[in-house]
Amino acid sequence: MDKSLIPVILAGGKGERFWPLSRKHRPKQFLSLDGSGKSLLQATADRLSTPAGNLEKVWVVTSELLADGVREQLPNLPEKNLLLEPEGRDTAPALAWATLEIAKVYGEDAIVGFFPADPWIDDLAQFQATIEAATQMASAKPSIVTLGITPSYPSTGYGYIEQGEQTGTFGDLPVYKVTRFTEKPDRETAQEFIETGRFSWNSGIFIFRAGVVLDELRTYAPEIIGPIEEKGVAAYSQLQKQSIDYALMEKTKLAYVLPASFGWDDLGDWNAIERLLKKDAENVELATHVGMDTKGAILYASGEDEVIVTIGLEDVVVVRDRNVTLIVKKDRTQDIKQVVKMLDSDPKFKDLL
């Protein structure tokens, strides 16, 4: 294993679709959603400690609002490895700033990996093998390697990556040139993508040599890297919000995809709990539940003394957390973000966020 891999966890998200459990000071990445007792951030840091060699080489980018929460969640993370954004500017500025800071410490030949804080990974051994293969690729040639998740159904909630010609094999895993990135398609298009066998879900994971990405950013996103090189984090107020996909990956000629099959879910909303935990029972229960004629339900309560009682319900999500109870049909969970915006616009509901 190339011990120069420096993993960076992007942990500034809000996770609004998991409201009311996810709130401003307790976003999705701080939650335990799989019954393991570990938060998503803690699980991500644990699995990245192996390719890094130890937690001392893991970095986290988050917002100033969440700094104390990250410190509480990861008490052994070195303070110098915690980068605090004064305001959210999406993933491109976060990646640019963190890569610059890492290059100052480890040099531009360091292999850097960027990882979302909140996905669920099933097969840890396969995940480690895939990261090792991507690290070998990034070490061997100028490249930005992204992990493409092998689709298991025609999802309309993920972006897709189309693979072109195979350019090599690393760790027995094939690597392909990226033909294009595609935003979330409709179901018919997603089905067509899957049938070609050339498309992967966009995992949001990127591995590269620090100097390679800095040079590519100077070429394709000077409006981001330039101010950060000049002013550091103080430049954030003048930056536009841009994702790394839009700012760089859709433009660079150095994008490669390594199809991965280690079991992955980005836990986008409450329905993900069912995908993870659904067994033979009629409902997914992370709560004390007394039900009559209730099936296909997802039930969650944050307090051990909370009891959820249901009668005659089907295909709903019921979440009880402190001073809020959410009841939503499973096919409307994407609308939770709109409800959060409604609450945010009314001062009397501020304490619910």
N, C-alpha and C positions, 0 to 999 in steps of 0.2 A: 504494500500500500504506500502510495506517495504521501508522506507525512506533511507535505507542504500545503495540503488542502486546508483552506480557511473557510469554514462554513459561516454564513451570515443568515440570521433568521429575521425575516421581515415581520414584525409583530406590532404594527401600528393600526391594524384594522379595527373596525367597530363591531362587525358581526351582528348588524341590526336585525337580520332575519331570525335570530335566536332570542330576540326580546320576548318576554320581560326578564328572562334569565340573564341575557347579555345586556349590560348597561354601560354608561360612559366610563366608570371606574372599574368595571368588571366585564370587559369585552369577551368575545367568544374564545380567544386563545387562552384565557384564564380559567376556562370551565373544564370540568370533567364530564364528558358526554357519553362515554362508553362503559361506564360502570367500573372503570379500573381504579378510580381514586386519584389518578394523575391528570393534571390539566393537559390540554393539547400542547401548550408551550413547553411544559416539562417533558412530555413524551418526545417532542421534536428535538429538544436539546439533548436528551438521552441518546436518541438514535444517531445524532450527528457527532457525539463525543467519540465514537469509534473511528470514523474516517478522519476526524481531526487529530486523533491521538489522545486528546483529553479536553475537558471543558475549558481549559485555559486558552484554547485557540478558537473557541466559538464566540462569534460576535452577534449582537442583537441591535437592530434599528427599531426604535419605537417613538412614540410621541412623549413630550414632556409630561403630559397628563398621566401617562401610564408608567412613568419611570419607577415610582415606588412599588407598584404592583409587580413589575418585572423583577425588581430586587428581592421582593418577598418570595416570588415564585422560584427564582434561580439565585439563591443566596451565595453560591460559590462562583458565580460569574464575575470575572475581574471587572472592576468599575471602568477601567480604560476601554473595555470591549463593549460598553453600552453607549450607543450613539442616540442622542435625543433630538428629534426634529421639533422645531418650534411650532410648525403647522404642517398638516398633511399636504403633500404635493404629488401623491401617487408613487409608483415604483421606480420611475426613471431617475428622479433626483435622489431617492434613497440609495439606489444601486450605485450611482455616480459618486456620491459623497462617501459611502462606505468603502468603495474600491480605492478611492484616493487615500483615505486614511489607512487602509490596510497596506497599500503600496509604500507608504511612508515607513511602516514598521517592518515589513517583510520583503520589500522590494517588488519590482514589477514582474518578476518571474514567478511570484507566488500564485498558486492555483486557488481561485476564489469560487465558492459555490453560494448561490442565493436560493433560499428555501422559504416558502410560506410557513407561518407559525402554526397553522391550524388544520392541515390535512390528517386523515387517518391512514395509517399504513398497516397492512396485514402481515406480509411476509418480510420480516426484518432481514433475514439472511439474503434474500434476493434483492432487497433494497440496497444493502451494503455492497453487494456484487455489482449492481448497476452503477452506483456512485463511483466505485473503483474504476469501472470501465470508462466512465465519462471523464474521470480525472486523468486516466492514461491518455485519452484522446486529446484533452486540453494541453497536456504536457508535451505531446508528440508534435503538434502542428498548430499554427494560428487558427483558432476556432472558438466559437461560442456554442457549447453543447447544451441542448435542452432535452429534458426527458419527456417523451411522449407516452401517455398512458394508453395502452391497448384498449379500445372501447369495448364495453360489454353490452351496451344498448344505445339506441340513437338519441343521445342526450341533446336537448336544446339549451341547456344551461352552461355548457362548456364551449370554449374556443377550440378550434381544431388546427392541427398541423399536417400539411401534406408533405410526404417524403418523396424525394426524387431518387437519383441513382445512389447505390451503395458505394461508399468511399473507403470502407475498411472494416476491420473487426477488432474489437478490443475486449479482452476478457471473455472471448467466445460470443460476444454480443455484436450484432451488426450496427453500423452507424451510417446514416444517410444524409445527403444534402437536403436542406429544407427547400421545398418548392414555393410554399406560401403559408402564411398564417391566415386563418379565416375566423371571423367573429362568430358568435352564437348563431347557428343556422336554425331554420324551421325544421320540423320533424322529418318531412319528406327529404329535404336536402341532407340532413344528418344520416338518414337511412342510406341514401346514395353514397355518401362518403364511406360509410362502413363497408358497403358491398364492394368497393374498389380494393379494399385491403391496404390502401396507401395512407390512411389518415389515422392520427392519434389525437387524443385529448391533450390540450395544453395544460401541463402541470404547474406552470409558473416556476419551475426549477431550472436554473442556468448555472453552468460550470465553465470557467474560462481562466486564462492567464490574465492577471491584472493589467499588464501593459497592453495586451491586445484590445481589451474593452475600452481602456482609456483612449487609445488611438482611434478606435471606431467611433466613440462618442465625439471626439474632436472633429471627425469627418462628418458625421450624420446628425449630431445633436449639439452643436457648439453653443446653442442658446442655453443649454443646461450645464454642460461641463465647464464652459468658460467662466461664468459667474462663481461657480463653486470653487474652481481652482484659484480664483482671485480673492474671494471673500470667505470661503468655507461655508459653514452652516448659516452665517449671517446673510447669505445670498438668497435664502429660501423665500423671503418676502417678494422678491422680484421674479420668481420662477412660475411658469405656467404648470398646471397639473398635466402630467403626461405619464402614461404607462410605458414600461420598457419595451413592450411589444411594439407600440406605435412609434416611439422615439428612435428605436434602434433595430429591433429584430426584424421588422418588416422591410428594412432598408439594407442591412448589412449583407455582404456576400459570404460571410464566414459562419452562417447559421447552419448547424447540423442537429439532427434529431436521433436520439437513441431510444427506440421503442422499449417500453418497460411494462412488466406484467407482475408487479409485486403486490397487487391488491391495494387500491387507492380510492379514497373518497374525499372530496374537498369539503364535506360537511356544510353544504351551502345553506340549508334550512332544516327545520324540525323533521322533515321527511327522511333526512339522512339517518336519524336514530333508528328508524325502522329498517333501513338497509343494513345497518350494523348488527342490530340486536334481535330482529324478528326470528323467532323459532317456530314452534308448532302452536304456540298459544294464540288465542284470538286477538290479543292486544299486546302492545309493548308497554310495560309498566315499570317506570322508575319513580314510583310513588306507592303509597298505601291506597289501594283502589278497591272499592266495593261497587260492582257493576251488575246491572240487570239488562239483558238483551242489548249489550254493547259489544261491537266487534270492529276490527280494523282501526282501533284508536291508539294514539300515542299519548301517554299520560306521564307527566313529570311534576314532582313537587320538591322544592328545595329544602323544606323543613321536615324533619323526621316525624313531627307530630301532626303534620298536615294530612288530611284524608280527602280523597276525591271520590265522590259518589256520582255515578252516571246511570241513566235509565234510557234505554231505547236510542242510543247514539250509534252512528256508523261513520267511519272514515273521517274522524275529527282528531284534532290535537288539543289537549287541555294541559295548560301549564299554570302552576300555582307558585308564585315567588313573592314572598313578603306581602306587599300591599297591592299586588296586581294578580288578577286571574285572566288568562287569555284562553279563548275558545275560538278555534278557527277550523274550517274544513281543510282537509289535507291538500286539496287542489288550489287553495288560495293562500298558502303560506308565503308565496313571493310578495303578497300585498302587505306583509307586516311592516316593511320599510315605509310604505305610504302612511300607515297608521302612526309610526314613530314620528314622521314629519308633521302630522297633524297635532300630535301631543306637544312637539317641540314649539309649535307656533302659539300655544296657549300657556301663559305664565303659570296658571294654576296646576298644570301637569308636569312642571319641571322636575319635581322630585320623583317622578316615575321613570325618568330617563337616566 
